[in-house]
Amino acid sequence: MFRYPRATSAFLLFLVLFGAAPAAVDAAGGAPLGTNAPAATPLDQNLLGNPGFEQVAADGSIPQWTVVGDVQVETFGTRPWPSLAYAQKYDGGKRYLACGKGPGLVRQTVAFDGWNQRSFRLKARLAADFGGTIGHKIRVAIRITGNSSDASFQEKLRVLDITGHYKRAVVTLGVPIWAERIEATVELLPADGAATCQMVADTVRLWVFRP
């Protein structure tokens, strides 16, 4: 009987590496990580691209964001407020989102991967800094969807109670086990009866965390 020690050793090594080894599991207790599994969406960090509206395309469009209605990116100092000095004081960058004569919104959807086998709760939180003229409004909303028709939604409407100072609008929503995508919406709205919309938004954050 012939023996093939090298072939046998190679076969045993293959079994150890690929057949007998247990599936790797992420440290946070999520789904088993296979070689083809997407990386788990990180927790406790901003998931949005271009969150401060610092990037603007040559045609005026806003990278990473879908625009609906009358909103555009402006540079600090374009209006009397927010001024360039205000931006420098609060580290606001160079640009912000502003509404025009009417209302408008921006929307961004991010993938949510690697957490559908967890044994603990997660929440998503959306926060946006905003300011403008008293009485004007901002709406922030989170919508979570999966691969079926399931959907979960939460929104928060804030009416500005002071002129010329930044406030923060925040909305929080539990993340279902079936979640695959998270959509963030920021909408700027004029005061009731106002001829123009006088509201701006800066630095938008969307993050997922363990409560």
N, C-alpha and C positions, 0 to 999 in steps of 0.2 A: 504494500500500500504506500503510495507516494504522499508525502507531506509538503505543505507549502507554508513554512513558518512566516515568511514576510506577508503573504496574502492574508493569512489568518490574523496576524497582528493588526494589519490595516483594517480588516473587517471589524475586529473587536473595538478598535479606536472609533470607527464610524458609529457603532452602536452606543458607545459611551457618550459621544458628542451629540448625536442626533436622535437616538432611539430611547435611551434610558434616562436622559437628563430631564428633570421636571421643567414645565413651562415657567418662564420668568414672569414675575408679577411686579408691577410698579410699586414703589415704596409707599405710596399713599393709599394702597389697598384698592386700586382700581382694577381694570380688566387685565387678564393675562396679556403679555406683550409678545406677539409673534413676530417673525421676521418681516412680514408684510403689513403689520399693524401700523396705523399712523401714530405719530408721537402724540401723547396726551396734551391737551390744551393746558398751558401753565395756569396755575392759580395765583391770585394776589398780584397780578400785574396787568397793566392796561393792554387790552386786546385790540384796540382801534389803531388803524393807520392814519397818519396825518391828523392827530387829535387836536392840535392847536391851530389848524388851518394855515400853517406856515408855508405849505407847498401850494402853488397856484400854477395852472397850465397857461400857455401863451394865449389860449382862446378864452381865458377867464374861468374855465371849469376847475373844479376842486378835486384833485386826485383822491381816490379811495371813497369818496362820498357821492351818492346820488342826490341831485338837487331837484326839488319840486317847488315851483312858485318863485316868489321874488326875494331871493337872498343872494348875497355875493360876499366875497372876501374883500376887506379893506385894510389899509395900512394905518397903524396908530398915527394920529395927527391929521387924518383926512377930515375928521369932524372936530368941533371944539372939545367934545368928549366922546370916547376916551382919548386923552392926549398922549403924546409920546412920553411925557414925564410920568403919567399914571402907569403906563406899561412898564417903564423902567423900575418904578417903585415896587410893583407887584410881580416882577419877572414875567410879564405877559407876552414876551416875544415881540415879533414885528407886526403880526396880523391878527385879525379877528373876523368872525362871521357877523354880518349885519343884514337886516331886512331892508327892503326898499319902500316903495309907497304902500305895498300890500304885504300880506303874510307870506311866509315860505318856510320850507324845511329842508334838512339834510338827513340822509339815512345811510347806514352802513351795516352790512351783515358779515359776521365772522363765523367760521366753522368751530364746532365744539366737539372734540374727539377724545376718546379714551376713558370716559367716565361712566359708561352705561352698565357696568357691573359693580359699582361701588356699593358699600353698605352704610353710607352716611349721607347726611343732607348737604347740599350746596345751594348757594344763593348767588344771583347775578345782581350787580349794582351799577347804575348809570348816574353819573354826576356831571353837571355842566355849570361853569361860571357864567354869570350873565349880569347885564346892567343896562341902563338907559334912562328913560323918562318914567316917572311914577305913573302907574296905571296900565302900562304896557305889559305884555305877558310872554311867558315861555312855557312850552309843553315838552316834557321829556318822557320817552316811552321805551319799554323793552318788550319785544315779542320773541318767544322761543318756539321753534318748530322742530319736528322730527321728519322721518322718512315717510310716515303715514300722514293722515289728515290732522293729527294732534297738534294743538297750539295752545300756548299760554301767554297772557298779555297783562301788562300793568302800565299805568301812566300817571304822571303828576303834573298838574297845572299850577304855575306860580304867577302871581300878579305882583309886579314890582311896587314896593311900598316906600321907595326912596329914589331920588334922582341923582345920577352921577356917582354911583358906587356899586361895586361888584357884590352880588349875592351868589348863592349856589342852589341849584335845583337838583334833587336827588330822588331816584325811584329804585326800589328793590323788588326782586321777584325770585321765588324759589325755582331751582333748576330741576325739572323732572328727569327721571331716569332715562327717558327716551329722547332727550334733547340732542339735536344734531347741529342746530344753527341758532345763533343769537343775533337779533336785529336791534340796532339802536337808532332812535329817531330824536332829533332836536328840532322843534318848530318855534319860530318867532312870530308873535302875533301883536297887532296894534291894540291900543286901548279902545274900549267901546266908544264909537262915534268919532274916533281920530281920523284925520285925513291921510296921515302917513304913519308907518310903523317906525317907532324909535326904540329899537331894542337891539342889543348885540350879545353875542355869546363867544366865549373863549374856552380854551382847554377843556375838552370833553374826555371823560374817562369811563371805560367799561371794564369791570373785572369780576371774576368769579372767586368765591371764598367759602371756607367752611365756617358756619356760624357757631 
